[in-house]
Amino acid sequence: MTQQRRSTRQRGPRRLAPAAFAVRLALMTLAGAGLAIGSQPVLAQSVAVEHRIPAGPLSAALHAYAAKAGITLSFEESLTTGLRTQGLQGSYGIQQGLDRLLEGTGLDALPGNGGGWRLRRLPQPAQGEATLGTVKVTAAAERSGTTEGSGSYTTRVTTTATKLALSPRETPQTVTVVTRQKMDDFGLTSVDSVLESISGVVLSQRGADGNLYYSRSFALQTQYDGMMNPIGIGEGNRNPSPDSAFLDRVEILQGAAGLLSGAGEPGGTVNLIRKRPTESFQAHVEAQLGSWDKKRLVGDVSGALIGSGKIRGRAVVLWDESDSFVNHVYDDKKGFYGVVDADLTPTTTVGASIHWQQNDGNNYLGVPTAPDGSELHLRRSSFFSGADDGIKKEYRIYTLNLEQKLPADWLLRASYSHNQTDVDNASSYLYGNLNVATGNGLNLYQQLVQRDFSSDSYDLYASGPLNLMGRRHELVFGMNGSKMKETSRGYWDQVTPINIYQFDGDVSRPAKSLMGAWGTPSKTDQRGVYGVARLNLADPLKLILGTRVSWYEYKNAGVRMQKEDAVVTPYAGLIYDIDKAHSAYASYADIFKPQSNLTSSGSTVDPVVGKNYELGIKGEYFDKRLHAGAAAFRLEQTNLALRDESIPYDAGNICQGYCYKAAGLVVSQGVDLSLNGEITSGWQVGAGYTYVHSEHAKGANKGDPYANNMPDHLLRLHTTYRIPATGWTIGGNLRTQSRIYQKSGSYRVEQGSHTLVGLMAKYQLSRQAEIGMTVDNLFDRKYYESVGNPWFYTFYGAPRRFAVNLKYGF
């Protein structure tokens, strides 16, 4: 077992900066407003309670529910006379459980002004007026896909693929949702840990530079609340990975997603969906302690800000500090998210939010290997950067939303977001010719980089039904786009020879005065219009057709490098309902990516096109509480630029050197299997298996693997079981993958197949409090999490680690 040393660092005195003061003031203000409306000493709605209430008379069921949930429920017995309920089986938050019990009864549950809950009869529609059913809150929650308080590892609705509100079974692509419950159960506090819990996603470590995310061998795009996020959340010292404390769920669409994303890679889309205000008051605080001096506090308060409930607000505050198993490495986070929704009229709702997060850490780029790629058997705590290096990332996201209900069940939604990110990075990396015997031969190159990003994104669309030829169809049409500007400056010249067996990080940091002037900004502008139709061809047969027309332009230092006009991106999906629980589907989706290489005519090479073909079958069981899927896919990335061998190199020709042509092809194909949700009462599972193999199908590298550093086989399993009548929930997780390697000439670094095991347990101390514990890498496996080159981007995975979490609801 590798000897561990606690990472060392010096923290300066902590002062309450203006931003931090604003965070605390906002939280206290919102908390005070919520408490003034009325709080009750019950378990926060975000903490689910298990119920086993059989179908039968509604009155008896409500009494049983109130006793188990620990709430006061007031109603006149005459309201429930003669009414029955379908019962309630499983884990639910307070509001979700009441809504499910009252389905089809014509009754509704509302929080009382002085605490507790009350029943009311839903208003009856006027004579001749169409009724939309008797469910109010449940319909809204299911339409939005909100997972908080559901206690589930799945959701009933997802919109990431097409903007259509479809169940996972109705979506003709592979979509996985990581719910709030799963994040809470296993302590998935970062987007990195959330995505690592999914079988179809591979994370490539880059240290504090920002990790990279892949699916089906290609990079993933990112969205916030369904809107473009051109700055991203990882690559190239961009946004810090957002903390999951601000998120309701993460939706991952695998395969080409050009219909809504415009230009990009065909791996898919990660949609980070943030929490929204709730109608009833809820609040909780969380505290966590863990390995390597991990300390974490989260406060979350939500509810109506005025008595009518027409204005609702929410605030989430985060403070998180942690050292690392690697010497000198640390990661500190603090953040705030505040959001307000207001009903201006019965049909018009507006919203506004501010999201701020700051990450401070030491930039660490991994460990070296021998020149042939063999392991040097270094300690996992080994550190090969400057001890005084550091990286600070700060982002601010401001968002405005409008939702307008239109006649005939149509809906108009408009969203705008401004994102500002500042990065200040002092980092080091190794380079040279290592003498393994002596440890000499490598130099430490130190650099300073500052980067500023700003972006503006918008999305406007309308959705609704269309009755045609005796059937009801669904339509979506809209427009979206983004503009991003990036400016940077840096210094790269400080070099220090080191011995890898003796180095302790003791090097001076370059002076900031050495950095040059800010460069000319680069600018990326893309926009598009899109339309989608879900056609009800027959009772068991649905056809989804869509298309997008995109415009794209990229300028570097004022020089246009890439420009594409009116690029058409099609989408098609056919879904056939085999029976009440199963559907088969076939789909096609693609996405384009502009290129800057020049052809012999002087024009840029045609865009790369990523085409995703998919066949699958999906099932939903136990009142849609469990979803399963199996898919086979083939992804082709065509038009890759290859050198035009018919034209020799000439610095004076129209190509200014080599000319290129659109002739390359990469093929990625495989299968996805998934199972998410509640198997039996109290037993939740999130499981998946992915096989993917990619290779060059054309060009000089034909037949060679395309992505050696990604495993062909991935298995992920997270499961929990709530033991009846004990307050205990126990669970575990399993991560298995096949080998990964990186090869160049005689160099080959490899990590063989390996399995990691984790455990969790939590105990409900009272209606308000629960305590939990997680253990990761239970058997303390030493392994490479990512592999790179002889000098950097090869990272050891974390040793065994523990965390204890206490959550208290108000």
N, C-alpha and C positions, 0 to 999 in steps of 0.2 A: 504494500500500500504506500502511495506516495506521501512523503512528509509534507504537511501544510504549514505555511506561515501566514499569519494574519496580515492583510494588506495594511500598509502604513501610509498615512497622509497627515497633513496639517490643515485644519479648518480655521479660517479667519473668524473674527467675532461676527456674530449674526446680528444684523440690524434690520429693523422693520422698514423695508423699502416702500416707496409710495404704492407700488403695485400690490405688495403684500398687504399693506394697510387697507387698500381698496377691497381686496379679497375678503378680509375679515369683517370689514364694515358691511359689505354686501350680504355676507352670510348672516350676520346678526340681524340686519334689517329684515331680510326675508324670513328668517326663523321667527322673529318677533311678530311679523305679520301673520304668519301661519298659526302661531300659538294663540294669537289674539282671536282668531276665528274659532278656535276650539280644538283642543287636543284631548286624547284619551289614553290612559295607561294600558294600551294593548300592544300586542306584537305588531311591529311595522308591517305594512302590506307587502313589502318586498320579501318577507320571510314566509314561505309556504308552510301550510299545516296539512297533514294527511287526513282525509275523510273517507269513511266507508258508510255511506248513507244509502239504504236501499230505496228503490222506487216505491212510492206510496203517497199517503196524504201529505199535502204540503205543510200544514201546520206542525205536525210532528217532526217533519224533516227540518224545518227552520229552527225549532227548539233544540234539536240535536246538534245542528250546525253551530248555533250561537254558543252552546256550552263548550263544544270542542275548540272553536276559534277564540273563545275568551272575550266575546263582545256582548254588548247590550243591544238587543234587537227589539224595537217597539212596533207593534201593529195591532189593529183591531182584528179579533178572531173572525169577524164577519167578512173581512177581506179574503180570507183563505178558505171559507166554507165551500166544500164541494170540489176544491182544486187539488190536483195531484202533481207530483214531480217525478221526473225520470231518475232521480237520485243523484248521488255524487260519489265517484270513486277516484281517488288519486290525491295529489298534493296541489293545493291552490292557495293563492293569496286571498285576503278577505273579500275584496271586490269581485275578483274572478269567480270565487266559489259561490257567492250570492247570485251573481249573474247566471251561472250555470244552473243552479237550483231553480231559478225563476223562469227559465226559458219556456216560452209557450203558455205562461200563466196570465199574461196581461198585467203583471205587477213589476215593480222596479224597486231597487234598494238605493237609498241615498244616505250619506252621512248626516247625522243630526247636528244642529248648531251648537249644542252643549256637550257633544261627545255621543258615542253610540251610533246606532243606525236605525232607520225607520223605513217602513214600506209605504208605497203609494200605488194607486192604480194609474196605469199609463193612460194619457188622454186618448179618447177615441177619435178616429178621423171623421171629418164632416161627411154628411151623406153624399155619396157619389165620389168622394175623394179616395184615391188609391192608398192602401195601407202597405207599409214596408215591413210589417211584422211587429212582434211585441218585444224584441230585444233591443235595448238602447246602448248601454255601455259595451256589452259583449260584441255587438256588431261593429262598433267603432274600433275596439281593440283588435278584433280579428282583421278588419280592413287594413289597419296600420301594421299589423304583424308584431306588435309590442310583446316582449317576452317577460319583462319584469313582473314578478309576482305570480307567474304561471306555474312555477316549480318544475317546468318541463325542459327537456333537452331538444325540443323541436318547436316550430312555429306553424301556424295554420296558413299564413300568407307571406309571400315574398314578392317583391316588385323589381329586384335588381336586374333581371334579364330583359324585361320589355316594358316596364312601367305598369303593365296590367297587374291587378291584384289577384295573383294566382296561388293556389296551394303548391307545395313542392311536387305533388303528383301531377298537377296540371301544367307544370313548367317543363318544356321539352329539352332541357339541358340539365347538366349536373349542378345542383345548387346545394350547398351545405350551410347551415346556420348554427353559429355558436351562441347559445342563449346566455342571458344574465345568470341563470341558475348554474349552468356549467362553469362559468367564470368564477362564481362565488365558491362552488364546491371544491374546486381544485386550485384556487389561488392564482388564476390566470390574470395577472395584473397588468401585463403589457400586450400589445398587439403581437409581438414576437411569440409569446407563450400561447396566445390564442391560436395563431396560425400553425404552430407546431403541433397542436392537438388534432389537426385535420390530416387525413391520410393523403389527400391529393396535393398538398402544399409542401414545398421544400424551402427552407431558409438557408441562405448562404451568408455566413458571418463576415462582417467587415468591421467589427469593433464599433467604436463610437462614431466612425465615419458614416454609419447608417447601413443596416443589413439589407440584403436583397431578397425578394420573394418570388418564387417560381411555381408554376403549375403546368404539367404536361410538357416540361422542358423549356418553357418560355416565361418571360417576366409577367407579373401581374400588374394591372392598373389599380389605382385607388380612387375611392369616392368618399365624400362625407355626406351622409343623408341623401344619397342618390345623385349628388352633384359632382361634376368634374373637380378633381383636385390635382392640378398640373404640377404643383411643387412636390407632391409625393410625400411619403413618410419614411424614407430610408435613404436610397442611393444618393451618393454625392454630397454628403454633409447638408442634407436638406432638413425638412421638419423632423423634430424628435418624434420617435414612435409614441403616439398618444397613449396615455394611461387608460386602462379599461374602466376606471372608476366613473368616467364620463359616458360610458356606452351602455345602451340597452342590449345590443346584439351586434354581431358581425356576420354579414352574409357574404359567402364566397361563391362566385359564379365561375366555373371552370370551362375553359375553351374560349374561342374568339368572342369578343363582346363589343364589336364595332358599332352596333346599332345605336347605342347610347353614349359610347366613349369616344367616338371619332377615331383619331389616329393612335396607334400604339402596338404593343406586342400581343400575340394571340393567346397568352396564357390564361387570361380571364380578368376578373375584377374583384377587388376586396372593397366591400361597401361598409363603412364604419357608421353605424346608425346610433346617434346619441340619444340620451334620455330626454323625455319631454315632461312638462308639468302634469300633475295629476289633479283630478277634480277634488278629491278628498285629501285631507292632511295626512302626510306620512313623513317620517324622519328617522334617520338612524346614524350612528357613529360606529366606526370600525377602528380597531387598533391591532397591529400585527408586529410580532417580534420573530426574527428568524436568524439563520446562520449568517456569519460574517457581518455581525452587528446591524442586521436589517431592522429598521424601525419605520413604521408606516401608520399614518392617521388619515382617515377619510370621514368627512361630514357631508350628509346629503339631506336636504329638507325640501319638501314640495307640498303644494296645495293651493287652494283658492286664496286670493289676496283681498277679495271683497266678499261680502255675505252672499251675493247672488251667484258667485262662482263664475261670473263672466270674464274675470281676469284671474289667470293662474300663473304661478311662478315656481321656479325651481333653482336651487343653488347647490353646487357640489364643490367642495374644497379638498385639496390633496396636499399632503406633505409626506415625502418618502425619502429616506436615506439608507444607503447600503454600501458596505465595502464589498470585497470580492475575494474569491479563492486565489486570485492573482495579486501579487504584491503591488502596492501603490495604486491599484485600480479601484475606483469607486463610481457610484452612480447616484446622484441626488436629483430628485424631482419635486417640483411644487407647481400647483396649477389651480385654476378656477374655471368653472363653467356656470354661467347664469343665463336663464332663458325665461321669457315671458310670453304667454299666449293670451290673446284678448278676443272675445266675441263682440265685434262691433255691431252686428245685427244677427238675427237667427240664422242667416245664410253666409255671413262673412266673418272669417277669423284671420287675424294677423299675428305674427310672431316675430320676436327679435332675440338674438342671443349673442353672447360674447364668450369666447373660449380662449383661455391663455394657459400656456404651459412653458416652463423653463427647465431644461436639463443641464446639469453640470457633472462633468466626469473627467476621467483621464483617458486620453485616446491611446488605445492599445491594439496593435495590428497582428497579434498572434505570435507564434514561435517559428524559428527556422528549422529546416531539416538538413540532413546530409546532402551533398551535391547530387547523389544518386536518388534522393527521395526517402532514404531509410530514416527511421526515427532515431533521434539523438538521446532518447530516454531522459529528457529533462523533467524537472519537477513541474507539476501542473501550476505551481505558483510562480514559475519563472516569468520574468518581465523584461521586455526588450524595447523600451521606450524611455524617454526622459521622465524622471520622477516628478518633475515640475510641469510636464506637459499637461494640457487640459483643453477641454472643448466645452463651450457653452452654446447651447441652442435655445432660442426663444421664439415662440410663434404666438400670433394673435389672429383669431378668426372671428370676423363679425358677419352675422347672417341675418337676413330679413326674409320673411315668408308671408305669402298670402294664399288663403284657400277660400274660393268662392263657389258656393253651391249654385248651380244653374237649373233652369227648368228641365223637365224630362229626365231627371236623375243624372244630369251631366255635372262635371266638376272641373273647375279651373284652378290650377296651382301655379304659383310663380315664386321663384327663389333667387336670391342674390347673395353672394358670399365674397368677402374681401379677406385675403390671407397675407400676412406680413411675417416673414421669417428672417432672423438675424443669426449668423453663425460666426463664432470666433474660435479658431482652432489652432492649437499648437501641438504638433504631432511629430513622430519620428518613425523611421523605418530602416530596415537593414538591407545592405546590398554589398556584394563582393564575392570572393572565392574562399569559402571556408576550408580551413585545415581542421579536420575532425579530431586529429590526435592532439593538437595544441589548443584549439579553440580560437585561434587567430584568423585573420583574413577578411573579416567583415567590418564594414564601416556603418556607423549610425548617422543617417541623414536626417537633419531636423528642418522643419518647415513651419511657417506661420501662414495661415490663410484666413481671410475674412470674406464672407459671402453674404449678400443681401438678396432676398427674393421677395417679390410681391406678385400677387395674382388676383384676378377678378374673374368670378365664374357666375353664370346665370343659367336658369332652366325655366322654361315656360311651356306648359302643356295643358291640354284639355282631354278629358276622358269621359266616356259614357256609353250607353247602349244605343243600338240601332235595330229597330224591328223591320225585317225585310223577308218577304216570301214566307210569312207565317212563323219565323224564328227570330229569336233575340240574339244579336251579335254585340260585340264590344269593340270600341275604337279608342285609339290614343293617337294624337298628333301634337307635335310641339317643335321647339327649337332650343338648342343649348349651345354653350361655347365658353371659352376661357381665353384670357390674356395673361401671360407671365413675363416678368422682366427679372433678369439676373445680373448682378454686378459683383465683381470680386477683385481682390488684390492679394499679394502674397510675397513671401521670401522663402527661398528653397536651398540656400547654399552652405549652411553650417554642417561640417562633416567631422566625426570623431571616430577613430579606430577603437574597437572594443574586443575583449575576449569573452566569448559567450559563456564560459564556465565561471567567470569572475564578475561579470557585469552586474551592477546593483542599481542602475538608473541614475547614478550620480553624474549628471552632465548639466551644464548651464543652459538655460533657455535663451534662444535668440531674442535680442531686443526688438520691441515692436517698432521702433524707429527705423529699422532696416526695411520694412515693407514699403513697396512702391506706391504710386498713386492708384486710385480706383480706375479700373478699365472702363471702356465703353460698354454699356449694357447689351446683353443679348436679349432678344425678344421672340416669344412664340405666341402666335395668334391662331386659334382654330375655332370654327363655328360650324353649325350644321342644322338641318331640319330633318325631322324624322316622322314616320307614321307607322302604326301597327294596327292590324285588324285581327280579332279572334272570331272566326267564322264558325257558326254552329251548323255544320253541314248535315248532320243527322244526330239523333239522340246520343249515340255512342261515339261520334266522330267530330273532332274539332280541328280546324286548320288555322294556324297563326302565320300571317304574312306581314312582313315589314320591310322598310327600306329607309336608308339615310343618304342624304347628299351633303358632302363635307367640303369645306375650304380650309386650307392649312398654309401657314407661312412661318418660316424661321429666319431670323436675321442675327448675324453675329458681328458685333462691332459695326453695325450699320450696313453690312453687306448681306444681301439676300443669299442664303445658302440652300434653302428648300422652299418650294412653292407648289401646291397642288390645288386645282380648282375643280369643283363639282365632281368629286369622287363619289361613286355610287357604291353603297354597302348594303347588300340584300340580306334578308333573314327569312327563314321558313321553318315551320315545325308542324308536324302532323301527329295528333294524339288520338288513340283509339281506346275506348273504355272496354276492357275485356269482360269485366263484371263490376259489381259495386265497390270492389276493393282494389282492383288492378287496372293499370293502363299501360299500353305499349306506345312508344313514340319513335319518330325519326326526325332529325333536324339538321339544318345547315345554317352556319353563321360565319361571317368573316370580318376582317379588320385590315386596314392598310397602314403602312409605315413609310413615310417619305425617305428618299435616299439623296445623297449629295454628290455621288460619283457622276462623272460626265461620260457621255457616249461619244462616238466618232462624229456625230452631227453637232456636238456642242451642247446638247440638252442633257438634263439630269436623267439618270436611269429611272424607269418607271417605278412606282412605289412597290415595296414588298407587300404581298397579300397573304395573310394568314387565314386559311380555310379550315373550318372545323366541321367534320361529319360525325354524327352521333346516332346510335341506335340504342334503345334501352327499354326497360320495364320498371314501373314504379308501383308501390302498394302503400295503402294507408289502412290502419287497423285501430280498433278500440276507440271509436268515435274520433278518429284522426289524431289520436295522441301518440301514435307510433308510425313512422314513415320508413320505408325501405326502398332501395333502388339498386339497379344493376345496369351498367352502360358499357358499350364498346365504342371507342372513338378512334378517329384518324384525323390528324392535324397536319396540313401541308402548308409550309411557308415557301411561297413561290416568288419568282422575280428577284432573287438575291443577286446582288451585283457580283459578276465574275469578270476577271480581266479579259479583254478582247485580244486574243493572241494574234489576230491578223494584223494588228497595228503595233509596231515596235515603239519602245519608249522614246519620247522626244519632248524635252522640256519646252520646246517652242511650238508644239502643235496645239490644236484647239482644246485638247484635254489637259494641257500643261504637264504632260508626263504620260502616264498610262491611261488608256481608254478602257471603258467597261461596258458590259451589256447585261441585260436582265435575263439570266439563264440559270442561276443556282436554285436548288431545291433541297429542303430539309423535311423529313417525314417523321412525325411522332405518333405512335399508336399504342393502344393498350386498353385496359378495362378499369372501371371503378365500381366498387361495391360499398353500400352504406346502410346503416341501421341507426336511427335516431329517435328517441322518445321513450315512452313508458311501456315496458313489456308487460308488467303486472302492476298492481297497486303498490306504489312506493319504490318500484325498481326502474331507475332511469339508465339509459345506455346511449352512448355516442360512439359508434364504431365505424371503421372504414378500412378498406383494403384497395390499394392502387397498384396496378402494373403498368409501366410505361417504358417504352424503348424508342429512342430517337437516333437518327443517323442522317448523314449527308447522302442524298439520292442522285445528285448530279455534281459535276465539277471535279477538280483535281482530288478532292477528299472523298469521292464517292465510296460508300460502304463503311466509312469511318464513323464511330459514335459521335453524336453531336454534343451531348452533355454528360461527360464522364463523372463530373462532380455531383451528380444527382443519382440517387438510387433507382434501380429498376423496380424494386419491390418496396412498398411501404404499408405498414399495418399500424393503425392507431385504435386504442380502445380506452374509453373512460366510462366507468359505471359506478353507480351508487345504489344503496338499498336502505330505505328508511324502515328500521325494525319497529313493528307495531307496538304501541303502548309502552315504549321505553324511553322515547326522546332521542334515541341514538340513530345516526346515519353513518354507514360505513361504506367504503368504496376503494377503488384502485384504478390505476391506469397502466397501460402497456404501450411501449413504443418500439417497434421492430422495423429494421430496414436492412436491405442488402448492401453490398460494398459500394464505396465511392472511391474514385481515384482521379488524379490529375497527371497528365503525361505530356512530356515535350522532349523529343530526342531520347537520350539515355536516362532522363529524369522521370521518376514515377513515384509519387507519394500516394499511399493507399490506406483506407480504413476499411477493414473487413466488416461483414455483417455483424450486427450486434442488437441486443435487446436491453431496454431500460424499463424498470418497474418502479411504480410509485404507489403510495397508500394515502388514504385520507380517512378521517373520522371526525364527526362533530356531535355535540350533545346540546340539546335544547334545555338550558338551565331554568328558564321560565318563559312566560308568554312574551317577555320583552327581550330576552338575552339568549345567545347561543355562543358556544366556544368550539373551535375546530382546530385540527392539526393536519398538516400535510408533510409527507416525506417524499422527496424525489431522488432518483438514482439510488434506490434502496440498497443495492448490492455494491455500491461504490465502484462502478465500472469505469476504468480509464480508457478513453477513446478520443479520437478526433471528431469534433462536431462538424467542422468544415476543413477542406483541404485546398491548398493554394499553390504557391511556388516555393523555391528553396529559401526565400527570405521572409515572407509574410503571408497573411491570409490563411495560415493553418492554425486552427484553434482547438485546444483541448476542451472537451465538455466539462460541465460543472461536476464536482464530486457530490457525494451524498449531502443533502441539505434538508433542513427542517424549518417549518414555520408554524407559529401558533397565532390564531386569529380570534378576537373577541368582537362580537357584533351586538349592539344594543339598539332596540327600536323604541320609538316614542309614540 
